[in-house]
Amino acid sequence: MFGIAFFFFSVKGRAQEARRLTLQQAEALFLQQNYLLLAQRYQVSADEAMVQQARLWDNPSFSSTFGFGTLEKVQPFNMGSGGQFEGDIDQLIRLAGKRNKQVQLAQWNAATSAAAFKELMRTLRLQLRGSYYQLYFLKETEKVLKEQLTNLQIILDAYHAADAKGSVAHADVIRLQALQIGIANDYTDLRQQELAASQNLQLIVGSPGPVEPLVEGDVLQQYKLNGYTEQALADTAVANRPDLQMAGHQLKMAEVNYRLQKAMAVPDLHLGATYDRNGSYAPHFIGLTMGIDLPLWNRNQGNIKAAGSAVKAQGATLEQQRLAIAVEVNTALRKINFLEKSTGWPEMKRFNGEYDKLIEEVAKNFRKGNISLLQFIDYFNSYSDHVKHTNKFLNDRVLAYEELNYATGTQLFNTVQ
């Protein structure tokens, strides 16, 4: 049994080598080193460059004809006094405001990309804080289980010695060993959860090595509603949610694209000049060229219809997103109210302190023989369950407030100072 406890403690010792980070430090690393954020930043830069590209005019085209003589007398590249040379230059002039609409389309696309960056940051920040506080509360539970295993091992060593002398019942030793195995199993499950949370946190902050939370002070006290009403929170969400901004930008893009497709039905103008040395009615002929496509069969009907349907689809998507935001804010607020009414944090903190003292007295009285083995086991199991349930409740409470941060798209309860 001592080997089991020593194994768990040695694992804990290695885990302490991880880099300990405050939430502020973790978020700073997240903003600097998260590869998903870095990739999205590059995408934003790429889409902004496309705005510049859309503003550029089409390049003119140049063509020429070099004289090769006649069928009777081939003279390659004969451009002398009796030879021929013809040159044409052509510039495409886009009509119906196509170029401006393409610039607008690129601008809305860049704005959508910037909103996507904010949306990714919002999502990853929730994951970061969720993993950070989950790991913190798991380690708070781990401290208690570790202390329980240590105290239980001391008691077991004493019982083993007494059992060897025949002064205690061997069945009592078996019961204590069973209790140790149960707590050790809880410890194993806890460590697995810690490893998963630690891995998520490490990936989000972009750290090559393991990290652990370093919570200073009672930061949980900063999570309070402070009189926020549901309507005020919903209005805040509408004003700040990047996914709603994305849906709005995509609707604007669809509207601009619809206008662009209608403009594409208008043929563009080709304007140019030509020079002909000896092939025209007069030597050194110069002329103005103009050309335009004839919209006889293809008037872009299909693209116009598709773009019009896309506008309606994006409008429906935008309304669905507004509804989703209202529901998410309402759900997050209801969850907070439920958790706050379940147990007040100050009362729970005081109760935990009293329970800690109680279990210390139980262990002392058991060693003195003032309480029975069954009573001791009952207190021990009850205390373990209480610690696990308390830390899970506190983690759920923090996560509920962070979900309200996420739902509103702001940092209403920003513990990073």
C-alpha positions as CSV (number, residue, x, y, z in Angstrom):
1,M,0.0,0.0,0.0
2,F,2.8,2.4,0.8
3,G,4.2,1.7,-2.7
4,I,0.9,2.9,-4.2
5,A,0.9,6.1,-2.2
6,F,4.6,6.7,-3.0
7,F,3.9,6.3,-6.7
8,F,1.2,9.0,-6.7
9,F,3.4,11.4,-4.7
10,S,6.4,10.9,-7.0
11,V,4.1,11.7,-10.0
12,K,3.0,14.8,-8.2
13,G,6.7,15.7,-7.6
14,R,7.4,15.6,-11.3
15,A,4.3,17.6,-12.1
16,Q,5.6,20.4,-9.9
17,E,8.4,20.9,-12.4
18,A,5.9,22.5,-14.8
19,R,6.0,26.2,-15.4
20,R,3.5,28.0,-13.1
21,L,1.5,30.8,-14.7
22,T,-0.9,33.4,-13.5
23,L,-3.9,33.9,-15.7
24,Q,-2.5,37.1,-17.0
25,Q,0.8,35.3,-18.0
26,A,-1.2,32.5,-19.6
27,E,-3.2,34.9,-21.7
28,A,-0.1,36.9,-22.7
29,L,1.5,33.6,-24.0
30,F,-1.8,32.7,-25.7
31,L,-1.9,36.0,-27.7
32,Q,1.8,35.6,-28.6
33,Q,2.2,31.9,-29.3
34,N,-1.1,30.3,-30.2
35,Y,-0.6,28.9,-33.7
36,L,-4.2,29.1,-34.7
37,L,-4.3,32.8,-33.8
38,L,-1.0,33.3,-35.7
39,A,-2.5,31.6,-38.8
40,Q,-5.6,33.7,-38.7
41,R,-3.5,36.9,-38.4
42,Y,-1.8,35.9,-41.6
43,Q,-5.1,35.3,-43.2
44,V,-6.3,38.8,-42.2
45,S,-3.1,40.3,-43.8
46,A,-3.7,38.3,-46.9
47,D,-7.3,39.5,-47.3
48,E,-6.3,43.1,-46.6
49,A,-3.8,42.7,-49.5
50,M,-6.6,41.6,-51.8
51,V,-8.3,45.0,-51.2
52,Q,-5.2,46.7,-52.6
53,Q,-5.2,44.2,-55.5
54,A,-8.9,45.0,-56.3
55,R,-8.1,48.7,-56.6
56,L,-5.6,48.1,-59.4
57,W,-6.5,48.8,-63.0
58,D,-6.3,46.0,-65.6
59,N,-3.1,46.1,-67.5
60,P,-3.2,47.2,-71.2
61,S,-2.5,44.7,-73.8
62,F,-0.1,45.2,-76.8
63,S,0.1,43.2,-80.0
64,S,2.1,43.7,-83.2
65,T,2.6,42.3,-86.7
66,F,6.0,42.0,-88.3
67,G,6.4,41.9,-92.1
68,F,7.6,38.6,-93.6
69,G,7.4,39.7,-97.2
70,T,5.1,37.9,-99.7
71,L,4.5,34.3,-100.9
72,E,6.7,35.1,-103.9
73,K,9.5,36.6,-101.8
74,V,9.8,35.8,-98.1
75,Q,11.7,38.4,-96.2
76,P,11.5,37.6,-92.4
77,F,11.2,40.7,-90.1
78,N,11.3,43.0,-93.1
79,M,10.6,46.3,-91.4
80,G,12.7,48.6,-93.6
81,S,11.4,51.2,-96.0
82,G,9.5,48.7,-98.0
83,G,8.5,46.4,-95.1
84,Q,5.5,46.2,-92.9
85,F,5.0,46.7,-89.1
86,E,1.6,47.0,-87.3
87,G,1.2,47.7,-83.6
88,D,-2.0,47.7,-81.5
89,I,-2.5,48.7,-77.8
90,D,-5.8,47.9,-76.0
91,Q,-7.1,48.9,-72.6
92,L,-10.1,47.3,-70.9
93,I,-12.5,49.9,-69.4
94,R,-14.9,48.3,-66.9
95,L,-18.3,49.8,-67.0
96,A,-21.3,49.9,-64.5
97,G,-19.0,50.4,-61.6
98,K,-17.6,46.9,-61.6
99,R,-14.2,47.9,-60.3
100,N,-15.7,49.8,-57.3
101,K,-17.9,46.9,-56.5
102,Q,-15.0,44.5,-56.6
103,V,-13.1,46.8,-54.2
104,Q,-16.1,46.9,-51.8
105,L,-16.4,43.1,-52.0
106,A,-12.7,42.8,-51.1
107,Q,-13.1,45.2,-48.2
108,W,-16.1,43.3,-46.7
109,N,-14.1,40.1,-47.1
110,A,-11.2,41.6,-45.2
111,A,-13.6,42.8,-42.5
112,T,-15.1,39.3,-42.3
113,S,-11.6,37.9,-41.9
114,A,-10.8,40.4,-39.1
115,A,-14.1,39.4,-37.3
116,A,-13.2,35.7,-37.8
117,F,-9.9,36.5,-35.9
118,K,-11.8,38.0,-33.0
119,E,-14.3,35.1,-33.0
120,L,-11.4,32.6,-32.9
121,M,-9.8,34.6,-30.0
122,R,-13.2,34.6,-28.2
123,T,-13.5,30.8,-28.5
124,L,-9.9,30.0,-27.6
125,R,-10.0,32.4,-24.6
126,L,-13.0,30.5,-23.2
127,Q,-11.1,27.2,-23.7
128,L,-8.0,28.7,-22.0
129,R,-9.9,29.9,-19.0
130,G,-12.0,26.7,-18.8
131,S,-8.8,24.5,-18.8
132,Y,-7.0,26.9,-16.5
133,Y,-9.5,26.9,-13.7
134,Q,-10.4,23.2,-14.2
135,L,-6.8,22.4,-13.7
136,Y,-6.6,24.7,-10.7
137,F,-9.6,23.2,-8.9
138,L,-8.4,19.6,-9.8
139,K,-5.1,20.4,-8.1
140,E,-6.9,21.8,-5.1
141,T,-8.7,18.5,-4.8
142,E,-5.4,16.7,-5.4
143,K,-3.8,18.4,-2.4
144,V,-6.6,17.1,-0.1
145,L,-6.4,13.5,-1.5
146,K,-2.6,13.6,-1.1
147,E,-2.9,14.6,2.5
148,Q,-5.5,12.0,3.1
149,L,-3.3,9.3,1.6
150,T,-0.4,10.5,3.8
151,N,-2.5,10.4,7.0
152,L,-4.0,7.1,6.1
153,Q,-0.6,5.6,5.4
154,I,0.5,6.7,8.9
155,I,-2.6,5.1,10.5
156,L,-2.1,1.9,8.4
157,D,1.5,1.6,9.4
158,A,0.4,1.8,13.0
159,Y,-2.3,-0.8,12.5
160,H,0.1,-3.2,10.7
161,A,2.4,-3.0,13.7
162,A,-0.5,-3.5,16.1
163,D,-1.8,-6.4,13.9
164,A,1.6,-8.1,14.1
165,K,1.3,-8.0,17.9
166,G,-2.3,-9.2,17.9
167,S,-3.7,-6.0,19.6
168,V,-6.1,-5.1,16.7
169,A,-8.4,-7.2,14.6
170,H,-6.9,-8.1,11.2
171,A,-10.3,-7.3,9.6
172,D,-9.8,-3.6,10.6
173,V,-6.5,-3.6,8.7
174,I,-8.3,-5.0,5.7
175,R,-11.0,-2.3,5.9
176,L,-8.3,0.5,6.1
177,Q,-6.5,-0.9,3.1
178,A,-9.8,-1.0,1.2
179,L,-10.3,2.7,2.1
180,Q,-6.8,3.4,0.9
181,I,-7.4,1.7,-2.4
182,G,-10.6,3.7,-2.9
183,I,-8.9,7.0,-2.3
184,A,-5.9,5.9,-4.5
185,N,-8.3,5.1,-7.3
186,D,-9.9,8.6,-6.9
187,Y,-6.4,10.0,-7.1
188,T,-5.7,8.1,-10.3
189,D,-8.9,9.4,-11.9
190,L,-8.0,12.9,-10.8
191,R,-4.6,12.7,-12.3
192,Q,-6.0,11.6,-15.6
193,Q,-8.3,14.7,-15.6
194,E,-5.4,16.9,-14.7
195,L,-3.3,15.6,-17.6
196,A,-6.1,16.2,-20.1
197,A,-6.7,19.8,-18.8
198,S,-2.9,20.4,-18.7
199,Q,-2.6,19.2,-22.3
200,N,-5.4,21.5,-23.4
201,L,-3.9,24.5,-21.6
202,Q,-0.4,23.8,-22.9
203,L,-1.7,23.7,-26.5
204,I,-3.7,26.9,-26.2
205,V,-0.8,28.9,-24.7
206,G,1.7,27.4,-27.2
207,S,4.1,26.2,-24.6
208,P,6.5,23.4,-25.4
209,G,6.6,22.3,-21.8
210,P,3.8,21.6,-19.2
211,V,2.2,24.6,-17.4
212,E,0.2,24.9,-14.2
213,P,-2.1,27.6,-12.9
214,L,-0.8,30.0,-10.2
215,V,-3.9,31.6,-8.7
216,E,-3.1,34.5,-6.4
217,G,-5.7,35.7,-3.9
218,D,-9.4,35.1,-4.0
219,V,-10.0,35.9,-7.7
220,L,-13.4,34.1,-7.5
221,Q,-14.8,37.1,-5.7
222,Q,-14.5,39.1,-8.9
223,Y,-17.1,36.9,-10.5
224,K,-20.3,38.8,-9.7
225,L,-23.2,40.0,-11.8
226,N,-23.1,43.5,-10.5
227,G,-26.6,44.3,-11.4
228,Y,-26.4,43.4,-15.1
229,T,-29.9,42.9,-16.6
230,E,-30.7,40.4,-19.3
231,Q,-31.6,43.1,-21.7
232,A,-28.4,45.0,-21.1
233,L,-26.4,41.8,-21.6
234,A,-28.2,41.0,-24.8
235,D,-27.6,44.5,-26.1
236,T,-23.9,44.2,-25.2
237,A,-23.7,40.9,-27.1
238,V,-25.3,42.3,-30.2
239,A,-22.8,45.2,-30.1
240,N,-19.8,43.0,-29.5
241,R,-20.2,39.5,-30.7
242,P,-17.7,38.9,-33.6
243,D,-19.8,36.0,-35.0
244,L,-22.7,38.4,-35.4
245,Q,-20.4,40.9,-37.1
246,M,-19.2,38.1,-39.4
247,A,-22.8,37.3,-40.3
248,G,-23.5,41.0,-41.0
249,H,-20.4,41.3,-43.1
250,Q,-21.3,38.2,-45.1
251,L,-24.7,39.7,-45.8
252,K,-23.1,42.9,-47.0
253,M,-20.8,40.8,-49.2
254,A,-23.8,39.0,-50.6
255,E,-25.5,42.3,-51.4
256,V,-22.4,43.8,-53.0
257,N,-21.9,40.6,-55.0
258,Y,-25.6,40.8,-56.2
259,R,-25.0,44.3,-57.5
260,L,-21.7,43.2,-59.1
261,Q,-23.4,40.3,-60.9
262,K,-26.0,42.7,-62.2
263,A,-23.2,45.0,-63.4
264,M,-21.5,42.1,-65.1
265,A,-24.4,41.9,-67.5
266,V,-23.2,45.3,-68.9
267,P,-20.5,44.7,-71.5
268,D,-17.1,46.3,-70.8
269,L,-15.4,48.7,-73.3
270,H,-12.1,48.0,-75.0
271,L,-10.4,51.2,-76.0
272,G,-7.1,51.3,-77.9
273,A,-4.9,52.7,-80.7
274,T,-3.4,51.1,-83.7
275,Y,-0.4,51.9,-86.0
276,D,0.1,50.5,-89.5
277,R,3.2,51.3,-91.4
278,N,2.4,50.1,-94.9
279,G,-0.7,47.9,-94.7
280,S,-3.4,50.6,-94.9
281,Y,-4.6,53.1,-97.6
282,A,-1.9,55.5,-96.4
283,P,1.6,54.9,-95.0
284,H,2.0,55.3,-91.3
285,F,-1.7,54.9,-90.6
286,I,-2.8,55.6,-87.0
287,G,-6.3,54.9,-85.7
288,L,-8.5,54.7,-82.6
289,T,-10.0,51.2,-81.8
290,M,-13.1,50.6,-79.8
291,G,-14.8,47.3,-79.0
292,I,-17.6,45.9,-76.9
293,D,-19.1,42.4,-76.3
294,L,-22.6,42.0,-77.6
295,P,-24.9,40.6,-74.8
296,L,-27.0,38.5,-77.1
297,W,-27.2,35.2,-75.2
298,N,-25.2,35.5,-72.0
299,R,-26.5,38.3,-69.9
300,N,-25.2,36.7,-66.6
301,Q,-28.8,35.6,-65.8
302,G,-27.7,32.5,-63.7
303,N,-25.2,34.3,-61.6
304,I,-27.6,37.2,-60.9
305,K,-30.3,34.7,-59.7
306,A,-27.8,32.8,-57.6
307,A,-26.5,36.0,-56.0
308,G,-30.0,37.1,-55.2
309,S,-30.7,33.8,-53.5
310,A,-27.5,34.2,-51.5
311,V,-28.6,37.5,-50.2
312,K,-31.8,35.9,-48.8
313,A,-29.8,33.0,-47.4
314,Q,-27.4,35.3,-45.6
315,G,-30.2,37.4,-44.3
316,A,-31.8,34.3,-42.7
317,T,-28.4,33.3,-41.3
318,L,-28.1,36.8,-39.7
319,E,-31.5,36.5,-38.0
320,Q,-30.7,33.0,-36.8
321,Q,-27.5,34.3,-35.3
322,R,-29.3,37.1,-33.5
323,L,-31.7,34.5,-32.0
324,A,-28.9,32.3,-31.0
325,I,-27.2,35.2,-29.2
326,A,-30.3,36.0,-27.2
327,V,-30.7,32.3,-26.2
328,E,-27.1,32.0,-25.2
329,V,-27.1,35.1,-23.1
330,N,-30.4,33.9,-21.4
331,T,-29.0,30.4,-20.8
332,A,-25.7,31.7,-19.3
333,L,-27.6,34.1,-17.1
334,R,-30.0,31.4,-15.8
335,K,-27.0,29.1,-15.1
336,I,-25.3,31.8,-13.0
337,N,-28.5,32.5,-11.1
338,F,-29.0,28.9,-10.4
339,L,-25.5,28.3,-9.1
340,E,-25.6,31.5,-7.0
341,K,-28.8,30.5,-5.4
342,S,-27.5,26.9,-4.7
343,T,-24.8,28.0,-2.3
344,G,-23.2,31.4,-1.5
345,W,-19.4,31.4,-2.0
346,P,-18.7,33.1,1.4
347,E,-20.8,30.5,3.3
348,M,-19.2,27.6,1.4
349,K,-15.7,28.9,2.1
350,R,-16.5,29.2,5.9
351,F,-18.1,25.7,5.8
352,N,-15.0,24.3,4.1
353,G,-12.8,25.6,6.9
354,E,-15.0,24.1,9.5
355,Y,-15.0,20.8,7.7
356,D,-11.2,20.8,7.5
357,K,-11.0,21.2,11.3
358,L,-13.5,18.5,11.8
359,I,-11.6,15.9,9.8
360,E,-8.4,16.8,11.6
361,E,-10.2,16.1,14.9
362,V,-11.6,12.9,13.6
363,A,-8.2,11.6,12.6
364,K,-6.8,12.6,16.1
365,N,-9.7,10.9,17.9
366,F,-9.4,7.8,15.8
367,R,-5.7,7.4,16.7
368,K,-6.6,7.9,20.3
369,G,-9.4,5.2,20.0
370,N,-12.2,7.7,20.8
371,I,-14.2,6.8,17.7
372,S,-14.8,3.5,15.9
373,L,-13.3,2.3,12.6
374,L,-16.7,2.5,10.9
375,Q,-17.2,6.1,12.0
376,F,-13.7,7.0,10.9
377,I,-14.2,5.5,7.4
378,D,-17.6,7.2,7.1
379,Y,-16.0,10.6,8.0
380,F,-13.1,10.0,5.7
381,N,-15.2,9.0,2.6
382,S,-17.7,11.9,3.3
383,Y,-14.8,14.4,3.5
384,S,-13.3,13.1,0.2
385,D,-16.7,13.4,-1.6
386,H,-17.2,16.9,-0.1
387,V,-13.9,18.2,-1.4
388,K,-14.5,16.8,-4.9
389,H,-18.0,18.1,-5.1
390,T,-17.0,21.5,-3.7
391,N,-14.2,22.1,-6.1
392,K,-16.4,20.9,-9.0
393,F,-19.1,23.3,-7.9
394,L,-16.6,26.2,-7.8
395,N,-15.2,25.3,-11.2
396,D,-18.8,25.2,-12.6
397,R,-19.4,28.6,-11.0
398,V,-16.4,30.2,-12.7
399,L,-17.1,28.5,-16.0
400,A,-20.7,29.9,-15.9
401,Y,-19.4,33.4,-15.6
402,E,-16.8,32.8,-18.4
403,E,-19.6,31.5,-20.6
404,L,-21.5,34.7,-20.0
405,N,-18.3,36.6,-21.0
406,Y,-18.3,34.4,-24.1
407,A,-22.0,34.9,-24.8
408,T,-21.7,38.7,-24.6
409,G,-18.4,38.9,-26.5
410,T,-16.8,41.1,-23.8
411,Q,-14.8,40.7,-20.6
412,L,-17.5,41.5,-18.1
413,F,-15.7,39.5,-15.4
414,N,-12.1,40.0,-16.3
415,T,-9.8,38.5,-13.7
416,V,-6.7,39.5,-15.6
417,Q,-5.5,42.8,-14.1
